[in-house]
Amino acid sequence: KAGVTQTPRYLIKTRGQQVTLSCSPISGHRSVSWYQQTPGQGLQFLFEYFSETQRNKGNFPGRFSGRQFSNSRSEMNVSTLELGDSALYLCASSPGTGSGELFFGEGSRLTVL
Amino acid sequence: QKEVEQNSGPLSVPEGAIASLNCTYSDRGSQSFFWYRQYSGKSPELIMSIYSNGDKEDGRFTAQLNKASQYVSLLIRDSQPSDSATYLCAVTSGSGYSTLTFGKGTMLLVSP
């Protein structure tokens, strides 16, 4: 069974640009969550999508957005990038039953210069 | 503000010893509790989940939960150098969402 796939794995952007990250969940999983991981703040929840609907959102500014498609694939977008957005962005897949058992992708490492 | 607290470590133990990792959480409404392991440069992977008070054993790992004290722990018996990683404690409110609040993790170093 294929795992969670995230693309791109690494990317470098400059301040003010925008970025789109993609995530393909495990087949059959309907929930996709996004987390930001930084050395100082650890893992912080961004949002969760289930059946194309955002059903929970973390405490991040509106520059962070996401969506989920009918095949459960998800994208997140960060607009007007700031230096502080440099982080590892992790996508996690789950069946969607709310168990909290998440399966993480390898992450997209974003560096903002 | 829901918080999950962990000692950042590093916790150093010799090979074969028991490693004890601890976690406290602030939200009394938390329902489900998890331990994730994250190797350097890798993504977190689930190693234990626990939902009710008491102990849950899985191989060399034992998770312990005390909801009254808002305390979760992970014991690793017969620690191996391959157990060297950061261990993340996570909780969910049980609201039906898969949203986890993570601690910042405890780094475990197992020396041969």
Interface residues (C-beta under 8 A of the other chain):
Chain A: S31 S33 Y35 Q41 G42 L43 Q44 F45 E48 R55 N56 G58 L90 A92 S94 G96 T97 G98 S99 G100 E101 L102 F103 F104 G105 E106 G107
Chain B: S32 F34 K42 S43 P44 E45 L46 S49 L88 A90 V91 T92 G94 S95 G96 Y97 S98 T99 L100 T101 F102 G103 K104 G105
